[in-house]
Amino acid sequence: MKLQNTFDIAIVGGGIIGLSTAWRLSQRGFLVAVVDSGPMAGEASMAAAGMLAPGGEAHGDVPWARHTVEARRMYPDFVAELKGASGLEIDFRECGALDVASNDAVWADLESRRAAQEPLGIQAREIGEAEGRELAPLLRPGSFRALFYSDDAIVDPCQVNAALENVLRQAGAALVTRERVTAIAVDGDGYTLRTGGAAGDNILLRAGTVVLAAGAWSSQIALPERTASLGPAPRRALPVRGHLVECRRTPGMLRPIVRENHLYVFQRGGGETLTGSNEERVGFDRNPSPAAVEEILDRTDRLLPGLFAPREANSAWVGFRPGIEGEGPELRRLPEERIWLAYGHYRNGILLAPHTAAYLAGEIAG
C-alpha cells in the first residue's frame, strides 16, 4: 500500500489495546495509523483465552482492579456497538464462573480473595454441591466447596479484533503490518516512527501524537532521549508465556467458566473448549512445552474427567502476556511529550480494552 506520510496519531502495536484505542480516536475525527511488526492482533490478542473475569483476577482494592470492574460493566455496550458498526458477529457470553475448592487450604484462599474483592463491588456467593453440579455437571465425583461469580463472562478475542479491523478500515485509518518500529524520534512539533535496526535509520511515518501499545515488546522501542530527565522512567515490559489447549465439544456442555487453583476451563458458543493455567518467564520462546501441556491436561482431567480425551486430538499454543515490573499497566502520558504509554496489561488486556481505549481517547482529545 502507498502510505500517507503524516497522521494525527500513530499507535505502535496492533493488538486489542491499540486497535480499540484507534477506533475511539477515529470516532473523534483523528486520522490514525496503527503499526505492527506482524499481522494485526497477531500476538497476545490472538492467543488470549478471552475471559472477562474480575472475580478471578482482582485481589485487592487498587486502581487497576477497579478498572477491571469498570471495563466489565462496559463490555455489553462495547460489543453491541462494535457488532453494529462492523456487521460482524462476536461471541460474548455472560456465563458466570465457578471457583472450586477441594480442600480447606484452597477454600481459605478463596474466602480471603472474596473478602478483598468486596470493596470493589465484585459479587460472589457460596454454593452447595447440588447447585455446583447443576451449573457444571461434568465436575468430578467427590465433595467440594465453591464460589459462584455471576458477573464473570467470556468473549472471542479473535472476533473482537476482526471487527475492530473492519471498522478502522471503514473509518479510513491506516493499518500498517509487518513493519517493526524500533524508535520514536522527535521531529519538530511531532514525532517520526523509525524502523531499521536499533538506530531506527528509516522513517516510516510522522504523527503529532504517539501511543506506545506494543505489549511485551514495548520496552524494545527507543523513546526520545530527552524523556529520561522528565520524570519516572517507563516500567520495563516483559513476556510471560502461557499455554492454552483447545478441543471441540458439543456446544453447551460447559456453561460457566470453571476454575480451580489458577486452572481455568470454559467453552465458547461454537463448541471450542479451552483450558490453561501456567506462566513462564522464558523470553520469547514460541515452542509449546510438552510437559506444561501435559500438566494442564492432567489437572483438567482431575477437575472435569474425560473432557479433553483423547489427548492427541487437542491443539495447544502459547501466547506472550504483556507482563510488567510492578502492579497494573503502564498507562500514562510522558511528561512534556505527546507520547502515551499503554502496555503491561498482563492477563487482562482483553478485559481492559474498552476502559483503556475510552481513557486514552478522552485524555488525548482533551
N, C-alpha and C positions, 0 to 999 in steps of 0.2 A: 504494500500500500504506500501511496505517497503521503508522507506525514507533514502536517502543518507545523511550522516552526514554533509558534508561540501559543500558550494556553493560559487561562486564568489560574488554573490549579492543576498540578501534576501529583498523582498518587503513585508512590513506589510500592508495589505489591498488589497483586490482583486476586487476593483471597477474599473471603466473605466480608472481612472488615473493610478492605479497600473498595470492593465493589459496592457495598451498601452505602459507604460514605460518598462515593462518586454519584450514586443515584440521588441521594438527598441534596448534594451540591448542584447537580444538574437541574433538579426541580426548582432551585433558587435562581436559575438563569446563568450559572457559571459554565464556561467552556472548559471541560475536564478531559485530561488524558490519564489513563491508568496504564502503568508499565509493569510487566512481569518478565522474569527470566525464563519462564516456561509458558505453557498454556494458562489461560485464566483459571484460577481456582484449582491449580494442578497439584497442590501440595497438601497442607493440613486440612484445608477446606473440603477437599475431595475425599480424604482418608477418614474424616471425622465420623463418629457414630451419629451425632445429631440429637443427643439428649438435651432437653431444656429443663434442667433439674436443679434448681437452687437447693432443694431438700437434700440432695446428695453431695453438694459442693460446699455450701456455706457452713462455716464452723464458728462464727462469732460476728458481733456487730461491728464490722469495719466497712469503710466506704465501698470497696469493690463488691462485698457481699450484698450490700443494699442495692447496688447497681444490677446484680443478677436478678433480684426480686422485681425491680422495676422493668428490666428487659423482658422477663417472663410475662408480665402484665401487658407489655406492648405487642407481644408476638401475634395474637389473633388478628389484630388490625394490620400489622405489618404484612402478614401472609395474605390477608384478603386484598389489601391494596396492591401487592406485588402480583398476585394472580390476575386481578382485573387489568392491570397495566400491561402485563406481558402476554396474557392469553394462554398461559401455561399452567398445568396442574402442579400442585405442591402437596405432598403427603404430610399433613400436620395432624397429630392426634393428641388430645388431652386425655391421656390414658392413666395417669397416676403412677406411683411407684411403690413397690412393696420391699421394705428392708427387713430381711430375715436374720434372726439371731438363733443359733443352735446351742449356745452355751451362755452362762451367766456373764462371762467377761465381755463377750460381744454385745450382749444386751446392755450392760453398763455403759459401753461406749455409745450405743445408740441413744440411750437416755440422756447422756451428757451432751451429745450433739443436739438433741431436741431442745434441751433447756437453753443452750447457747443460741438457738435459732429463734426462740420465742420473741425477742425484741425486734426481729426483722419481720415479724408477721407471717412466718412460714408455718403452715398448718400441717400437723402430723397427729395421728391418733393411734393408740394401741388397738390391735385387733386380735381376736382369738384364732385358733387353728381352723375352725369351721369356715369363718369368713375368708381367711387366708387361702384355703384350698378352693373356695368358690371363685376367688379372684384369679388364682393360678393353679388350676387342677393338676398340672404336671409336677408340682413340688414333690420332693422325695418323701417317702414314708418317715414317720418319727415325729417327735414333738418339737415345737419351735415357738418362739415369740416373735412378734413382728410389729413394725410401724407402717402405716399407710400414709403416703404423701399424695393427697388428691390433686394437687396443682402441678405436679411434675408432668412433662409432656415430651414428645419426640417430633422431629421434623427431618425430612430427607434433605441434607445439605446440598447434594448434587442438583436437586431440582430447584432449590433456592438460588444457587449460583447460576444455573442456566437461565432462570427468569431475570436475574439481575443483569446478565449479559444482554438479554433481549431488550430490556427497557433502556439500557445505556446506549445501545446501537440506535434505537428509535430516537433517543434524545440527541444524537449527533456526537456523543462522546467518542474519543479515540481509545481503542483498546489495543495496546501495543504488546505483542507477545514475543517471547524468545529474544529479549534484549536485557542483558544483565547490567543494571545500573551499579556502578562502583563508587560514584561520588556525586554529592550535591554541592555545587560550587556557586559562589556569589557572582552575579552578573548584573552590574548596575543596581537598579532597584528591584531586581528579581533574582532568579536562580537558573542555572542550567543543570540538567541531568546528564551525567557523563558515563560513558562506557569505555571498555578497552583497558583492562588491567587495573592495578592498584592506583595508578596515577590518574585514571579517568581522562585519557587523552582525546577521546572522541565525543563531540557534543551531539546528544540525541535530540533534545528539545529544550525550550525555555518556558518558564512559568513564573507568575508573580508570587504564588504560594505553593508550598510542597508539603505533602503528608507522607511521612515515612511509616508504612504499614506492611513491612516485608517479613513479618512473623519471626521465625527462628533465625532468619538471615539478616535481620535489621542491623545488627552491630558490624556486619561486614561492609557497610556502605559508609564511606567517609563523609563527615559533615564539615562545613566551613570551619577553618582553624580558629576563627575569632570567637566561636561559640564556647571554646574551652574556658574562657575567662569570664563568662557572663552568667554563671550560675552552676547548679549541680550538674555533673556530667550525666548524660543519659545512661541509664542502667543497662547492663550487658544482657543481650538476648542469647539464648542457648537452646539447642534442640533437645527435647525429651522424647525419646522414641517410645511408641506404644504399639501393641499388636491388636488387630481385630480379626476375628474369624467369623465367616458367614456360611450359612446353609439356607436352603429354601424349603419351607414347610407350608402346609395348608394355612392360608390366611385365617386369623382368628384363634390360632392355637394358644397364643400367649397375649393376653390383653394388657396388663400393666408391665412396666419395667420391673424386673426382679433383681434385687441387689443382695449381696452377702459379702461383707468384709472386703470392699473395694472391687469385687467382681460384679459385672452388670450383664444382663441378658434382656433383649427385647426383640419385638417383631414389628416390622413396618407393614403398611397396609397391603402391599403386594405379596407378602409372604416371606420377604427377606428377613432372616432371623440372625441376629448378631450377638456376639459375646466378646468381652475384652476385659483387660484389667491392668496389665503390667506397665511399668515405667522404667526406662533405662536411659542412662546418660552415657551413650556410646558414640557421640558425634553424629554424622550424617550417614551412618551405615544403613543402606536400604534393604539388606538381605534379612528376611524374617528368620528368627531363631527357632529351629525346630523344638528345642527344649522349652522355650517360652510358650509356643503354640500348644504343646502337649500339656503343660501345666494349666493353661487356661481351659483346655478341654476336659482335663481331669476334674478341675473344680466345678466346671459347668455340669458335668455328668453327676457329680455328687449332689448338686443343687436341683437339677432338672433331669433326672435319669433318661437317657436314650434320645434326648432332643437333637443332639449333634451326631448321632450314629447313622450310617457308618462314617468314621472319621475321614476316610480317604475321599469322600465326596465333598468335603468342605473346602473353602478357599480362605486364604489368610493373606494379610498385607500389613505393612507398617505405615505409620504416619509420624511426623515430627511436630509434636506440640510446641508452640512457641513459649518456652519457659523463659524465666527472667529472674534476676537477682532481686530478692525482696518480695513483698506482698503486693498483689494486684498488678494490673498492667501499667505500662508507661504511657500515660495519656495526658499530654500537656504541650503547650507551646514553648519552644526555646526562647529564652529572654532576648528581646530586641530583634527577633527574626520572624519571618513569615514561614517558619518551618514548624510543623506539628508532628509530634511523636504519637504513634498509635499501634503499639505492639506489646507482646508479653501477656496475651490473654490466656495463655496456658490451656487448660481444659475447657475453657468457657467462651471460646471465640464465636461459636455458632450462636450460643445463647445471648452473648453481649452485643452482637452485631447491630440490632436496631437501636440500642441505647447509645453505643459508641458513635454510630452514624448521625443520630439526631444531635448528640452533644457537639461533635466536631462541626457539623453544618451550621449549627446555631452560633458557635464561637467564631468560626471563620467569617461567616456573613456579617456578624455583629461588629 
